Each structure stands twice: as C-alpha cells, then as structure tokens.
Amino acid sequence: MRFFGSSGRRHHRAFYRRDPDRVAGGYRAALSNPKTTRAGRKHAKAELHAMGRSAHVPFMTKVRRALGIRKTPRRQREAESRRERREYRGTERRRRARRPEYDY
C-alpha cells in the first residue's frame, strides 16, 4: 500500500528518449508558423543553433507571415473541415429509443 502521494506509476527514462530530428522539426515549424510570437521564434532559433542545426526561414515565408497570408486558401480549409465533420457524423452512435416503463 502506498502512502503520502505516491502514484504508483513510474516513468522509465531509459526507454523513452526524445528524437532529436522530431524536436528540431518542431522548432522549425515554430519558425514558420504565423501564430508563433516573436519571443517564441527567438527561442526556437536559439535552440536550433544550440543543436547545431540550421534556422533558415525562406524569404516568402517571412513575407507571408508579415502580411498574414496563409499558405492554404480559405475555401480549401473550409472544404476540408466540412468533409471532416461529415465523416465524423457517420461514426456517431445512434441513440436507442427508450422502452416504455410499465407499472405492474
């Protein structure tokens, strides 16, 4: 029996390691994401440099970010969201009709 807040679950660091390529990919994504703050981009760039990786962002990405232009057109984004909603609707369970309760 465990006391005083021990959860019983253990995290084994030996079996779980962060993949450096995926970490770097996340930082690269933060550099090109228009919703990332200036401080966040600065942090991502510093982390990439610390990892010894390139923090280059293409010029057109910087222009799109400055102008607030998205890469995917609005019509395409809306069509994809409608398609996803339609697919989700098909997976919902149908409710059963309640059986009438009888007083005996």
KOLBAMI-239251 format. One line per field, with one value per residue: residue number from 1; x negated, y negated, z negated of N, C-alpha, C in turn; residue in one letter. Coordinates in pm, 1 decimal, always signed. Each point is the difference from the previous one (the first is absolute). Example, Ala and Ser with C-alpha at 12.3 -4.5 7.8 and 13.67 -1.06 7.14 Angstrom:
% residues 2
i = (1;2)
nxx = (-1319.0;+35.0)
nyy = (+569.0;-105.0)
nzz = (-780.0;+72.0)
caxx = (+89.0;-82.0)
cayy = (-119.0;-119.0)
cazz = (+0.0;-6.0)
cxx = (-90.0;+77.0)
cyy = (-120.0;-109.0)
czz = (+0.0;-73.0)
aa = (A;S)
//
This chain:
% residues 104
i = (1;2;3;4;5;6;7;8;9;10;11;12;13;14;15;16;17;18;19;20;21;22;23;24;25;26;27;28;29;30;31;32;33;34;35;36;37;38;39;40;41;42;43;44;45;46;47;48;49;50;51;52;53;54;55;56;57;58;59;60;61;62;63;64;65;66;67;68;69;70;71;72;73;74;75;76;77;78;79;80;81;82;83;84;85;86;87;88;89;90;91;92;93;94;95;96;97;98;99;100;101;102;103;104)
nxx = (-83.7;+34.0;-84.7;+54.4;+99.3;-45.9;-20.2;-112.2;+1.6;-79.0;-81.2;-19.3;-95.7;-39.1;+131.5;-2.2;-28.5;-19.5;+66.0;-130.8;+23.2;+81.8;-89.8;-100.6;+77.1;+23.1;-129.4;-28.1;+95.8;-54.9;-110.8;+68.6;+40.7;+100.1;+52.0;-125.0;-20.2;-38.7;+38.2;+108.5;+4.7;-24.6;+86.1;+86.2;-30.9;+4.0;+111.1;+41.3;-43.0;+59.6;+95.9;-49.0;+124.3;+39.5;+6.7;-33.1;+59.8;+68.5;-43.1;+56.4;-55.0;-109.0;+9.8;+32.5;-95.8;-78.4;+48.1;-23.7;-75.2;+104.1;-61.2;+98.0;+61.6;+77.5;+29.3;-127.6;-35.2;+95.7;-40.0;-124.6;+33.7;+67.0;-101.7;-80.0;+81.3;+7.4;-130.4;-11.1;+90.4;-66.8;-92.7;+89.9;+16.7;+87.9;+76.8;+8.2;+112.8;+40.8;-13.1;+125.7;+14.2;+17.1;+113.9;-55.8)
nyy = (+117.6;-95.3;-79.2;-109.9;+20.8;+116.8;-21.2;+64.5;-107.5;+66.8;-98.4;+89.5;-78.5;+118.5;+11.5;-120.8;-22.5;-127.8;+11.9;-22.5;+88.0;+67.2;-10.3;+21.5;+100.0;+20.8;-18.8;+78.1;+80.7;-17.7;+16.3;+93.9;+26.9;-55.2;+98.7;+33.8;-27.4;-124.7;+2.1;+60.8;-83.5;-98.5;+54.5;+22.3;-120.5;-44.7;+70.7;-40.9;-121.4;+17.0;+46.4;-113.0;-44.9;+1.1;-132.8;+38.5;-116.9;+62.5;-81.3;+84.8;+85.3;-74.8;-8.4;+130.4;+24.9;-86.2;+58.2;+105.9;+38.0;+80.6;+115.0;+46.8;-8.5;-101.2;-4.6;+26.0;-91.4;-82.6;+33.2;-8.5;-111.9;-38.0;+41.7;-56.6;-106.7;+10.1;+22.2;-100.2;-65.6;+62.8;-41.8;-96.7;+34.5;+80.0;-94.5;+87.7;+36.6;-80.7;+106.8;+12.9;-74.4;+121.9;-40.9;+90.6)
nzz = (+0.0;+82.5;-60.9;-42.0;+86.0;-30.4;+126.7;-13.9;+75.6;+78.2;+18.0;+92.3;-38.4;-43.6;-2.2;-51.7;+125.1;-9.8;+112.4;+11.1;+96.1;-81.2;-97.5;+84.6;+43.3;-128.1;-24.3;+105.0;-45.3;-119.5;+71.2;+63.5;-123.5;+68.8;-70.8;+29.2;-128.0;-4.5;-127.3;+43.1;+103.3;-85.0;-86.4;+99.0;+42.2;-125.8;-16.5;+118.6;-30.8;-118.5;+80.3;+51.0;+3.6;+124.6;-14.8;+123.4;+22.7;+95.9;+95.3;+85.9;-84.7;-1.6;+133.0;+13.8;-89.2;+62.5;+110.9;-76.9;+103.0;+10.8;-22.5;-80.1;+116.7;-33.1;+129.3;+20.0;-92.2;+48.0;+122.9;-45.5;-63.6;+110.8;+73.4;-89.3;-1.1;+132.9;+2.5;-87.0;+71.7;+92.7;-87.1;-12.4;-124.0;+49.5;-49.7;-95.5;+50.4;-95.4;-71.4;+26.2;-107.2;-44.4;-53.1;-71.7)
caxx = (+83.7;-82.2;+48.0;-58.0;-5.2;-65.1;+105.1;-9.3;-48.1;-138.9;-37.9;-132.2;-71.9;-87.3;+72.7;+62.0;-93.2;+52.5;-69.5;-48.9;+51.2;+136.8;-8.7;-43.6;+112.7;+95.1;-53.9;+8.6;+140.3;+28.0;-56.9;+80.7;+139.6;+30.1;+59.6;-103.6;-41.8;-138.8;-85.0;-2.0;-88.2;-136.4;-37.3;-16.5;-123.3;-111.7;-7.7;-54.3;-142.7;-63.8;-4.5;-88.2;+83.4;+28.7;+125.3;+35.0;+141.8;+6.6;+45.3;+145.5;+66.9;-4.1;+94.0;+135.8;+23.6;+14.1;+126.0;+111.0;+53.3;-13.4;-45.9;+116.2;+111.5;+113.0;+96.8;-49.8;+7.0;+139.9;+44.8;-56.9;+69.0;+132.9;-19.4;-28.7;+124.3;+86.5;-53.7;+21.8;+141.8;+29.3;-51.6;+74.6;+96.0;+139.0;+64.0;+112.3;+123.3;+24.0;+114.0;+98.0;-0.6;+131.9;+29.2;+66.3)
cayy = (-117.6;-120.1;-112.3;-132.6;-55.8;+80.5;+34.9;+138.5;+6.1;-41.3;-40.2;+53.9;-84.0;+82.5;+47.5;-111.7;-106.6;-89.7;+10.2;-135.3;-47.0;-48.4;-122.8;-104.6;-26.5;-83.2;-136.2;-54.0;-33.1;-122.4;-113.8;-37.1;-14.5;-142.2;-26.9;+5.6;-134.3;-35.4;+63.5;+142.8;+22.2;-24.8;+117.8;+112.6;-23.0;+24.4;+144.7;+63.4;-29.2;+80.8;+137.7;+3.9;+12.0;-124.1;-65.6;-81.0;-8.1;-57.4;-138.1;-5.6;+30.8;-123.8;-94.3;+45.2;-24.1;-144.6;-45.6;+79.5;+84.6;+141.9;+80.4;+70.2;-92.6;+16.7;+94.6;+136.1;+30.6;+20.0;+125.5;+108.9;+8.7;+56.4;+142.0;+65.5;+5.9;+99.3;+131.6;+22.0;+24.2;+138.9;+90.5;-14.5;+106.0;-43.9;+23.3;+93.5;-52.9;+56.7;+90.8;-55.0;+64.4;+47.7;+14.7;+128.2)
cazz = (+0.0;+11.3;-79.4;+14.7;+133.7;+103.2;+95.0;+41.9;+137.6;+13.0;+135.4;+26.9;+95.4;+82.6;+116.5;+70.7;+35.0;+102.8;+127.3;+30.7;+128.5;-20.5;-79.6;+92.1;+89.1;-72.8;-4.5;+136.2;+22.2;-75.8;+72.4;+116.4;-39.8;-18.3;-131.2;-102.6;-41.0;+32.9;-101.8;+28.3;+114.9;-46.9;-79.4;+91.6;+75.3;-91.9;-23.6;+121.0;+4.9;-105.1;+49.7;+115.3;+120.2;+70.9;-36.9;+116.2;+37.0;+134.3;+9.1;+23.2;-127.0;-78.5;+62.1;-32.3;-142.2;-20.4;+58.3;-53.4;+106.2;-30.1;+112.4;+53.4;+19.4;-91.0;+57.3;-18.6;-143.4;-35.9;+61.3;-79.5;-128.4;+26.6;+28.4;-127.9;-78.2;+61.9;-34.9;-142.2;-20.9;+32.2;-102.5;-125.4;-31.6;+1.8;-129.7;-0.4;-57.4;-133.3;-12.5;-96.2;-131.3;-36.5;-142.2;-23.1)
cxx = (-88.4;+64.1;-67.8;-26.7;-75.3;+107.0;-5.5;-47.3;-144.8;-28.8;-142.6;-67.6;-85.7;+70.4;+57.2;-104.7;+62.2;-84.7;-46.5;+50.3;+142.2;+2.2;-39.1;+112.2;+104.7;-45.9;+6.1;+144.2;+37.0;-54.5;+88.1;+147.5;+33.1;+58.7;-100.8;-44.0;-145.5;-95.7;-10.1;-89.5;-145.9;-52.1;-26.6;-130.1;-122.2;-16.9;-57.2;-150.1;-75.1;-12.5;-94.9;+74.5;+25.6;+135.5;+46.6;+150.3;+5.7;+61.4;+151.5;+78.7;+4.1;+99.6;+143.5;+33.3;+24.5;+134.3;+121.4;+65.0;-22.8;-42.9;+116.3;+114.4;+119.0;+101.1;-43.1;+7.5;+143.1;+54.1;-52.4;+72.7;+141.2;-9.7;-25.0;+126.0;+92.8;-46.8;+25.9;+145.5;+36.0;-45.4;+77.4;+94.5;+141.0;+63.2;+116.0;+121.9;+22.1;+119.7;+98.5;-4.7;+144.2;+12.2;+77.2;+68.6)
cyy = (-124.2;-114.4;-128.8;-39.0;+80.3;+49.8;+145.6;+15.4;-48.6;-34.5;+46.0;-83.0;+83.4;+43.3;-112.9;-107.3;-84.3;+13.6;-140.3;-54.7;-55.2;-129.5;-116.1;-35.4;-87.2;-144.3;-65.6;-41.0;-128.8;-122.8;-44.8;-18.8;-147.4;-33.0;+7.9;-142.2;-24.2;+65.5;+150.7;+33.3;-18.4;+120.0;+119.9;-12.5;+28.4;+149.7;+72.6;-25.3;+82.1;+146.3;+14.8;+14.8;-137.3;-55.4;-90.0;+7.2;-64.8;-140.2;-9.1;+34.6;-124.5;-102.8;+39.2;-27.6;-147.7;-51.3;+76.0;+87.7;+145.4;+75.3;+71.3;-99.4;+33.2;+101.2;+144.1;+41.0;+29.7;+129.8;+120.0;+14.3;+56.3;+150.3;+76.9;+11.7;+106.4;+141.3;+31.3;+34.4;+146.1;+97.0;-8.9;+117.6;-56.8;+34.0;+96.0;-67.9;+67.8;+92.3;-58.7;+78.4;+38.4;+8.2;+128.7;+2.4)
czz = (+0.0;-78.9;+45.1;+145.1;+103.8;+95.4;+42.9;+143.1;+3.8;+144.5;+22.4;+108.0;+95.1;+129.3;+84.2;+24.0;+110.2;+125.6;+40.6;+133.6;-14.0;-81.4;+90.4;+97.6;-65.5;-9.0;+138.3;+30.9;-73.4;+72.1;+115.4;-32.8;-24.2;-136.9;-114.6;-33.4;+39.2;-99.5;+24.3;+117.3;-40.0;-78.7;+90.3;+78.6;-87.3;-26.1;+121.4;+12.6;-104.6;+42.0;+118.9;+130.4;+60.2;-44.4;+113.2;+27.0;+137.5;-0.3;+17.3;-125.9;-87.2;+55.0;-33.9;-146.1;-25.4;+51.4;-51.1;+104.2;-38.6;+124.3;+68.1;+16.7;-90.5;+53.0;-23.5;-146.9;-41.5;+57.8;-79.5;-133.3;+18.1;+22.3;-130.5;-84.8;+54.5;-35.0;-146.3;-27.4;+25.3;-107.6;-130.7;-20.5;+6.0;-134.0;+14.4;-59.8;-135.1;+1.5;-100.8;-131.0;-35.9;-149.7;-18.1;-134.6)
aa = (M;R;F;F;G;S;S;G;R;R;H;H;R;A;F;Y;R;R;D;P;D;R;V;A;G;G;Y;R;A;A;L;S;N;P;K;T;T;R;A;G;R;K;H;A;K;A;E;L;H;A;M;G;R;S;A;H;V;P;F;M;T;K;V;R;R;A;L;G;I;R;K;T;P;R;R;Q;R;E;A;E;S;R;R;E;R;R;E;Y;R;G;T;E;R;R;R;R;A;R;R;P;E;Y;D;Y)
//
